[in-house]
Amino acid sequence: MDALWMCKLAWPAYAFAALTVVTGVWFLVLGWRQKRGTRLADLGLNCWIVMNTVWLVADLTGRATPLAFTVPLAFLGAAFIATAAWKAQDIRRLRVRGR
């Protein structure tokens, strides 16, 4: 998707953007019964996918990127990813063991 966007190949970029969105939704649907950290990571990934797709469409159509939508979505996605990483930690590994 990004390579096609960079080359200004609009219709192929739109097709691959749609495929990327469908794949992200598919990850959410199939992984919904997984651990909470996995779901949070998938939500973060989907935030990034939507943000990137909106940016792609705006750029290829010559319009300004709607920052009021994309910037909060980027921060929300980062929060989901950070929370997923925090949930994935095994706190027991962090303890210093005595002799």
Secondary structure in CASP SS format (residue, H / E / C, confidence):
PFRMAT SS
TARGET T0000
AUTHOR 0000-0000-0000
METHOD secondary structure of the structure
MODEL  1
M C 1.00
D H 1.00
A H 1.00
L H 1.00
W H 1.00
M H 1.00
C C 1.00
K C 1.00
L C 1.00
A H 1.00
W H 1.00
P H 1.00
A H 1.00
Y H 1.00
A H 1.00
F H 1.00
A H 1.00
A H 1.00
L H 1.00
T H 1.00
V H 1.00
V H 1.00
T H 1.00
G H 1.00
V H 1.00
W H 1.00
F H 1.00
L H 1.00
V H 1.00
L H 1.00
G H 1.00
W C 1.00
R C 1.00
Q C 1.00
K C 1.00
R H 1.00
G H 1.00
T H 1.00
R H 1.00
L H 1.00
A H 1.00
D H 1.00
L H 1.00
G H 1.00
L H 1.00
N H 1.00
C H 1.00
W H 1.00
I H 1.00
V H 1.00
M H 1.00
N H 1.00
T H 1.00
V H 1.00
W H 1.00
L H 1.00
V H 1.00
A H 1.00
D H 1.00
L H 1.00
T C 1.00
G C 1.00
R C 1.00
A C 1.00
T C 1.00
P C 1.00
L H 1.00
A H 1.00
F H 1.00
T H 1.00
V H 1.00
P H 1.00
L H 1.00
A H 1.00
F H 1.00
L H 1.00
G H 1.00
A H 1.00
A H 1.00
F H 1.00
I H 1.00
A H 1.00
T H 1.00
A H 1.00
A H 1.00
W H 1.00
K H 1.00
A H 1.00
Q C 1.00
D C 1.00
I H 1.00
R H 1.00
R H 1.00
L H 1.00
R C 1.00
V C 1.00
R C 1.00
G C 1.00
R C 1.00
END
